[in-house]
Amino acid sequence: MLDNPSETRQKMNKVSTHFGYETVAVEDKARRVRGVFDSVAVKYDIMNDLMSGGLHRLWKHFTIEQAGVRKGHVVLDLAGGTGDLAGKFAGKVGSDGHVTLADINHAMLSEGRSRLIDRGIAGNLSIAQVNAENLPFAENSFDVVTMAFGLRNVTDKEAALRSILATLKPGGKALILEFSIPADVLRPAYDLYSFKVLPTLGKLVADDAASYQYLAESIRMHPDQETLLGMMKDAGFERCRFHNLTGGVVALHVGYKI
């Protein structure tokens, strides 16, 4: 029987956190997460297509549309990995704008850099290795900050949300795309897929079942839609809302700095 995520969270204190369903010391989580993404970086985009049946492209397209990025905007794509969102934003902001692709993981950024260079995207885009909990950017720097499928891997999510808010310009917008809690009718099939099919795909394609077992568990430990909405409000975001996508399998949370 699977552990109850809410009960597991309640057992944690300021010196421990979760790595999937495992309770670990706070200082160990970043290292463990880094190991996961070091392992999957090269096959990350292929696995995304396989895992989601290509739906991740639609989820990210919706995020880009909701971001409303325009010419001249300055954008931070946080936990941007292989750069699929950052590349799209670079085309939208034009030569007068700028996009920063940021991630805590060097292997993911290396993959992203190579892919963006191959696509000829360089002039209005920079790359930074950062920790979302303490962003090294000046306050009021960005018109838009996006974070796609990264927040669940952050140890101190509240600190990350506060840091994102600080870097936004007044009137700026944050968009958090993340796996969430699907509708009840979808859950049996979703659980079967997550804990049986997903690790098998990881083993066959990336030769790494354990990392994809962690990814499935990390999704279950992530705050649900309403909880994350409350966390954004507590961090200081205004006009917060969320959009359920694919029956709540994924949710896009949006908040503004006023």
N, C-alpha and C positions, 0 to 999 in steps of 0.2 A: 504493500500500500504506500502511495506517495505521501511524503510529509506535507503538512498544511503550511503553505508559505507564510500566512499571517502569524501562525504560532511560532514558526522559525524566526521571523523578524523580531517578535516580542522577546525572544531569548537573548538577543544580541545586546551588547552594551557598547560604550564608547571605545573599548579596546578590541572589539571583534566585529566582524561583518560577514557577509555571505559570499561564497564563491560557488555559484550554482546552489545546490542544497547543502553544501558543506560550510560549516562555520570556521572562519579562519581569522587570524590576527589582522588588524587593519593594515599594518605595514606589509603584509604578505600579498594582499589582493592584487595590487598593481603589478607585482612581479608575475603572479599566476596568470592574470589577464594578458600581460605582454607575451607570455609563453604561448597562449592560445593563438594570438594573432600573428606571432612570428611563424607559427606552424602553418597557418591557413592562408597567408598573404598571397602567395603565387596563384592559388586556385580559388581565391575569394570570389571573384566575379562569376566564374563558372559555377561555383556552388550556389551563389545567390540565384542564378537563373534556374538551376535544378531544384533547389529547395522551394522556391516560390512559384515554379512554373512560369517564370517571366513576370509575375505580378509585381515584383519589386520595382520594375521599370515604370509601371503605372502609378504606384504609390509615390515614387520620387517625382514623376511628372506632375502629379497633383500638388506636391509640396512646392515645386518650382513655380507653378501657376499661382498658388496662394501667397508666395513670397512677394510677388509684384515687383521684382527687381527691374530697375530702369537704367538708362544710360547715365553714367556718372556716379552710380551708387558704389559704396564701399561695403563689401560683403565678407563675412567670415563663415566658412564652411567647416564647422568643428566636428572632430571625429570623422573627417571626410575621407579617410582611407585612400582608396584607389582613384578618387578624384572625379567620379561621374557627375556629382552635383556641381562641383567647382568648375568643371569644364563648361557646363551649360551656362552657369552664371557669368563666366568670363566672356562668353559671346553676347550676353545681354547688357553688361555694364559698359562695354565699348572701351575705347582708348582713354577716355576721361575717367573711367572708373577703375576699381581694383578689387581683386578677389584674393583672399588668403585661404589656402588649403591647410588645415591644421589637424594634427592627430598626435596622440601620445606615443604611438608605435612607429618606430623607425622603419621596420620592414614594410608596413603598409604605405608609408609615405614614399619609400623608394619605388614601390610598384606604381603608385599614383604619378610620381614625377616622370617615370619612363613612359607611361601611357599618355600623359599630357604632352610631352615633348614629341612623341610619335604623331600626335594629332595636330602639331604645330601651334599649341597653345602655350605661350610663355610671357609675352610682353606685358600683360596686365594682371599677372598672377604670381603670387609668391607662396612659398611653402614654409611652415613653421612646426617644429615639434614642441608641443605644449601639453600641460596638464589642465584639463577643463576646470578643476577645482580652484585654480589660481592663475587665471589668464594673464600673460605678460604684456597686455595691450593697454594703451591709455584709455581712460574713461571717455565715453562719448565718441568712440572711434568708428562704429559701424552702423550703417543703415539697416542691415539685415544680418541676423545670425541664424544659421541652420545647424541642426544636429540630427543626423539620420542614423538610427540604430546604434547609437553610442552611449546614451545616457544610462542604460541598464548596466553597463560595465564600469561606471564611475563609482568609486567607494562612497564619497560624500556628495550625494546628488543635490542636497540643499545648497552646499557651498558652490557647486557648479552653476546652479541657477542664479545665485546672487552674482557670481562673477560674470556670467553672460549679460545680466541686466546692467552691470556697471559699464561694460564695454559698448553698449548700445547708445546711439545718439537719442536725445529726446524725440519721441515720435517713431523711434525704431521698433523693429518687429523681430521676435524670436519665434522659430518654428522647430518643434521637437517631434520628429517622426520616430515612432518606436512600436515594437510589438506590444500588444495589450491583451485584454480579456475578451475572447469572442463570445458571441451569443450562445446561450445554453444549448441550442440545437446543434451547434457546431463542435461542442467541446469533446464528445467521445471520439469522433474522427480526428480532431485536432490533436488530442493527447496520443492517440495511436500513432499518428504520423510523426509527431515530435519525438517520441521516445523509442520508436521501433524503426521507422523508415529513415529518419534524419541521420542517426548515427551510422546506419548501414551505408547510406550515400557517402557520408564522410569517410568511411573506411574504403569504399570502392574507388572514389574519385580523388580524395586528398590523402588517402592512407592515414587517416586520423579520426577514428570514431570518438575518442575521448573529448576532443575539442568541440565536436558538434553535440555531444551529450551535455557538455557545459552550456553551450548556447541555448539548448532547449530548457535546461534548468534555470538559466539566468532570466529567460523570458517569464517563467512562472514566478520568480522572485521580484520582478519589477512591479512598481505600484500600478494599480488599475487606473482607468481613465479619470474617475472622479478624484482619486487620491492625488494623482499627478497634477490635476487642475488646481487642487487646493495648495499643493506645494508651490506652484507657480505664483499663486496669489500671495502666499506667505512670503515669498522671495521679493515681492514688490511689483510684479507684473500687473498690468491693468487690462481690462477688456479681454479677459482670457476666455478661450473656447476650445473645444476639440471636435474633430471630425472622425467618426468611425469609418474605417475602410475595410472592405471584404468582411462584413459582418462583425467588425471589432477585432479581427485578428491583428490589425494594425490601427493605430490612432495617430492623428496629427494634432498636436497641441500648439496653439498660437497664443502669444501674449505680447503686449506692447509696453514700452517705456514712455510714460507720460511726463 
